[in-house]
Amino acid sequence: MAEGQIYKIHSDFYYVDDGNSFHECKIREVLKKQREKILVGDFVEFENNVIKNIIKRKNYIKRPSVANIDQIIIVSALKEPDLDLHQLNRYISLAKYFNIPTVLCFNKDDLKWEKHLSSSIKSIYEPLGYKIVYTSATEHKGLKNFEKLLEGKTSVLCGNSGVGKSSLVNAINPNLNLRTKQVSEKTQRGTHTTRHCEIIKLNDTSRIVDTPGFSNARFDFLLPADVDLLFPEIAQFRDECKYSDCLHINEDGCNVLNNIEKIAPTRYESYLAFVDEAKEYKERIKYEGKKQEHSKKIVHNRQIAKISEKKRQSARNTLKQQIYKEIDEGQEL
């Protein structure tokens, strides 16, 4: 049985690279019934263009869904569109949640931008351990440093539309000719030119995952008290808080608030916004818990599932049909 990596998924077809050639495959029926979906980046075993098995992943991310990646490179524009630190913090926190090594790339260094941003960026993100590179796809600035970051790795490029992700890749390998689009003057945003996830070979050792982006991802999948774990500069103070479920907003005895001057205001603002999103998740699971309770009833001191009126009526109709059938066949009742 051959092994390969899925580099693209389109409809019900899975495109596999075995290192020598490409294969258009389908998946065996038993895999369709599994809860775990096959993702771009998955290594699989296949035979006669049918995927038989998924090899265990080393990691994965969601929205976009990609498996077995080495690093995330967050691309931000210094200008056109203007630098959005809140969105940058969202990407950084998502990468932290999935525990993927992360690099920050600031593109469009050729445009006129406020130079004090550079010192601000360094003061905020370098102490957190993030590597920072500055590039210009149009003037080929910083491309060697950028290319070196990609060597021997599978990297996910993420960032808002219009920041120049595709332009950077085209500058390194013009033969790829990825689609690019200008930023709208009206909205100061680009439009997504990437429609699906795909692993693209830059050269013999480097691959990038071109994605539609995950700018709409929200932190509505974890509890509010866990959001601080995504902010190392906040998490370092949490153990000394008076309450174990402290949200570091206005609580008494909050060690984070006692050290608030050591946290960048833009980072703390993003933290508060993500806590609000997480509160939506908490309310949802509360509601779903009540909904689940209401879907049960007690009969003879036993808890059993309630059957909806629609399903009960359906069951009665089925029973009637069975009785009439037996009468027609002359069977005893």
C-alpha positions in Angstrom: 0.0 0.0 0.0 1.4 3.4 -0.9 1.7 6.4 1.4 1.3 10.1 0.5 0.1 13.5 1.7 -3.2 15.2 0.8 -2.3 18.5 -0.8 -5.8 19.5 -1.9 -9.5 18.5 -1.4 -12.2 19.4 -3.9 -15.7 18.1 -3.5 -15.4 14.3 -2.9 -11.9 14.1 -4.4 -8.7 14.0 -2.4 -5.5 14.8 -4.2 -2.5 12.9 -2.8 1.2 13.5 -3.4 3.4 10.4 -2.9 6.6 12.3 -3.5 6.9 11.1 -7.1 3.4 11.6 -8.6 0.0 13.0 -7.9 -3.2 10.9 -7.4 -6.9 11.8 -7.5 -8.4 9.6 -4.8 -11.7 8.8 -3.1 -12.1 7.5 0.4 -13.3 4.1 1.5 -16.9 4.0 2.9 -15.8 3.1 6.4 -13.8 6.3 6.7 -16.8 8.4 5.7 -18.6 7.2 8.8 -15.8 8.3 11.2 -16.2 11.5 13.0 -12.7 12.7 12.2 -12.6 14.3 8.8 -9.7 14.0 6.4 -7.8 17.3 6.2 -5.4 18.9 3.8 -1.9 17.9 5.1 -3.0 14.5 6.3 -0.7 11.6 5.5 -2.7 8.6 4.2 -2.3 5.1 3.0 -4.0 4.5 -0.4 -4.4 1.7 -3.0 -5.9 1.8 -6.5 -6.8 5.5 -5.9 -8.8 4.7 -2.8 -7.7 6.1 0.6 -7.7 3.2 3.1 -6.3 4.8 6.3 -5.3 8.1 7.9 -1.9 8.1 9.5 -1.8 9.8 13.0 -1.4 13.5 12.9 1.3 15.4 14.8 -1.0 18.5 15.0 -3.8 20.4 13.2 -5.6 23.7 13.2 -9.3 24.6 12.4 -10.8 27.3 10.3 -9.0 26.7 8.0 -8.6 23.0 8.7 -5.0 21.8 8.0 -2.9 19.0 9.5 0.8 18.3 10.1 2.2 21.8 9.8 5.5 23.1 11.2 4.8 26.8 11.7 2.3 29.6 11.1 3.5 32.8 9.5 1.1 35.6 10.3 1.4 38.2 7.5 0.2 41.8 8.3 0.4 44.9 6.1 2.1 48.0 7.5 -0.1 50.1 5.2 -3.0 49.5 2.7 -4.7 48.1 4.7 -3.6 49.7 7.9 -2.0 47.6 10.5 -4.7 45.9 12.7 -3.1 44.9 16.0 -6.4 43.4 17.3 -6.7 41.1 14.3 -3.0 40.2 14.7 -3.6 39.3 18.4 -6.5 37.1 17.2 -4.2 35.1 14.9 -1.5 34.9 17.5 -3.9 33.6 20.1 -5.3 31.0 17.7 -1.8 29.8 17.0 -1.1 29.6 20.7 -4.3 27.6 21.3 -3.1 25.0 18.7 0.4 25.2 20.1 2.0 25.9 16.7 5.3 27.8 16.4 4.6 31.3 15.0 6.5 34.0 13.1 5.3 37.5 12.5 5.8 39.0 9.0 5.1 42.7 8.3 4.7 43.3 4.6 4.5 46.4 2.3 7.6 47.9 3.9 8.0 50.0 0.7 5.0 52.1 1.5 5.0 55.2 3.7 4.0 54.1 7.2 4.5 55.5 10.6 8.1 54.4 11.5 7.3 54.5 15.2 5.2 51.4 14.6 8.4 49.4 14.3 9.6 50.1 17.8 6.0 49.6 19.1 5.8 46.2 17.4 9.1 45.1 18.7 8.3 46.3 22.3 5.1 44.3 22.3 5.9 41.1 20.5 9.6 40.4 20.9 9.4 39.9 24.7 6.8 37.3 24.0 9.4 35.3 22.0 8.1 35.9 18.5 10.4 36.2 15.5 9.7 39.3 13.4 10.5 40.0 9.8 9.8 43.0 7.5 9.2 42.4 3.8 8.2 44.1 0.6 7.0 41.9 -2.2 7.1 44.7 -4.7 10.6 45.8 -4.0 11.9 42.4 -2.9 12.9 43.7 0.5 13.5 41.0 3.2 12.7 38.2 0.9 15.9 36.2 1.6 15.1 36.3 5.3 11.5 35.3 4.6 12.6 32.4 2.3 15.0 31.2 4.9 12.1 30.9 7.4 10.4 28.5 5.0 13.3 26.2 4.4 12.5 22.5 5.1 9.1 23.4 6.6 5.4 23.2 5.8 4.1 26.7 6.7 0.6 28.1 6.9 0.4 31.7 5.8 -2.4 33.6 7.4 -3.5 37.2 7.6 -6.3 39.5 6.4 -7.1 39.7 2.8 -5.0 42.2 0.9 -1.9 42.1 3.1 0.2 40.5 0.3 0.4 36.8 1.2 0.1 35.6 -2.4 2.4 38.4 -3.6 5.1 37.3 -1.2 4.9 33.7 -2.5 5.0 34.9 -6.1 8.0 37.0 -5.4 9.9 33.9 -4.1 8.7 31.7 -6.9 7.2 33.6 -9.9 6.3 30.3 -11.6 3.5 29.7 -9.1 1.6 32.9 -10.3 -0.9 32.9 -7.4 -3.9 35.2 -7.8 -3.6 38.6 -6.2 -6.1 41.5 -5.9 -5.8 45.1 -5.0 -7.1 46.6 -1.7 -10.4 48.5 -2.1 -10.0 52.2 -1.6 -13.5 52.4 -0.1 -13.2 49.6 2.5 -9.4 49.5 2.9 -9.7 45.7 2.7 -8.8 43.2 0.1 -11.0 40.4 -1.2 -10.1 36.8 -0.7 -8.3 35.4 -3.8 -7.7 32.0 -2.2 -10.9 29.8 -2.3 -9.6 26.6 -0.7 -6.7 25.2 1.3 -3.9 23.8 -0.8 -0.3 22.8 -0.1 2.0 24.4 -2.6 5.6 23.3 -3.2 7.9 26.4 -3.3 11.0 24.2 -3.9 12.4 20.8 -3.1 12.3 21.4 0.7 9.7 24.1 1.4 5.9 24.1 1.2 3.3 26.6 2.1 -0.4 26.2 2.7 -2.4 28.7 0.8 -5.6 29.2 2.7 -8.8 31.3 2.5 -7.8 32.7 5.9 -9.4 32.5 9.3 -10.2 36.1 10.0 -13.7 35.2 11.1 -12.6 32.8 13.8 -14.0 33.7 17.2 -13.1 32.4 20.7 -16.6 31.0 21.2 -15.2 27.5 21.8 -13.5 27.9 25.2 -14.4 29.1 28.6 -13.7 32.7 29.7 -11.4 31.6 32.5 -9.1 29.9 30.0 -8.6 32.8 27.7 -5.7 34.2 29.7 -3.7 31.0 28.8 -3.5 32.4 25.3 -1.7 35.5 26.6 1.6 34.5 28.2 2.2 38.0 29.6 -1.2 37.7 31.4 -0.9 34.0 32.3 2.3 34.6 34.2 0.4 36.5 36.9 -2.8 34.4 37.1 -1.6 31.9 39.8 -1.4 34.7 42.4 -4.9 35.9 41.8 -7.3 35.6 44.8 -9.9 33.6 42.8 -9.1 30.6 40.6 -11.7 31.7 38.0 -10.6 35.3 38.0 -11.1 37.0 34.6 -8.8 39.9 35.4 -11.4 42.6 34.7 -12.4 44.2 38.0 -12.1 41.4 40.6 -10.7 42.0 44.1 -7.2 40.5 44.7 -6.4 40.2 41.0 -2.7 39.9 40.5 -3.0 40.6 36.8 -4.6 44.0 37.5 -1.9 44.7 40.1 0.7 44.2 37.2 -1.4 45.8 34.4 1.4 48.3 33.6 3.5 45.4 32.4 1.0 44.4 29.8 0.6 46.3 26.4 -2.8 48.1 26.3 -3.6 46.7 22.8 -3.0 43.2 24.1 -5.2 43.6 27.1 -7.9 45.1 25.0 -7.8 42.1 22.7 -7.9 39.8 25.8 -11.1 41.5 27.0 -12.7 41.2 23.6 -11.9 37.5 23.5 -13.3 37.0 27.0 -16.6 38.5 25.8 -16.6 36.0 22.9 -15.9 33.1 25.3 -18.8 34.2 27.5 -21.1 33.5 24.5 -19.8 29.9 24.5 -20.4 29.6 28.3 -24.0 30.8 27.9 -24.5 28.4 25.0 -23.3 25.3 26.8 -25.5 26.4 29.8 -28.5 26.6 27.4 -27.6 23.3 25.8 -27.3 21.6 29.2 -30.8 22.8 30.2 -32.1 21.8 26.8 -30.6 18.3 27.3 -32.3 18.1 30.8 -35.6 19.1 29.3 -35.3 16.3 26.8 -35.6 13.7 29.6 -38.4 12.7 31.9 -38.8 10.5 35.0 -41.0 7.3 34.6 -41.2 4.9 37.5 -38.2 6.5 39.2 -36.2 6.1 36.0 -34.9 8.8 33.7 -35.7 8.2 30.1 -35.4 10.2 26.9 -38.5 12.2 25.9 -39.8 11.4 22.4 -41.0 14.4 20.4 -44.7 14.6 19.5 -43.8 14.3 15.8 -41.8 11.1 16.5 -44.5 9.6 18.7 -47.1 10.2 16.0 -44.8 8.6 13.5 -44.4 5.6 15.7 -48.2 5.3 16.2 -48.8 5.5 12.4 -46.2 2.7 11.9 -47.9 0.5 14.5 -51.3 1.0 12.8 -49.9 0.1 9.4 -48.4 -3.1 10.9 -51.7 -4.0 12.5 -53.7 -3.5 9.3 -51.1 -5.5 7.3 -51.5 -8.4 9.7 -55.3 -8.2 9.5 -55.1 -8.3 5.7 -52.8 -11.3 5.9 -55.2 -13.1 8.1 -52.9 -13.3 11.1 -54.2 -13.5 14.7 -53.9 -10.4 16.8 
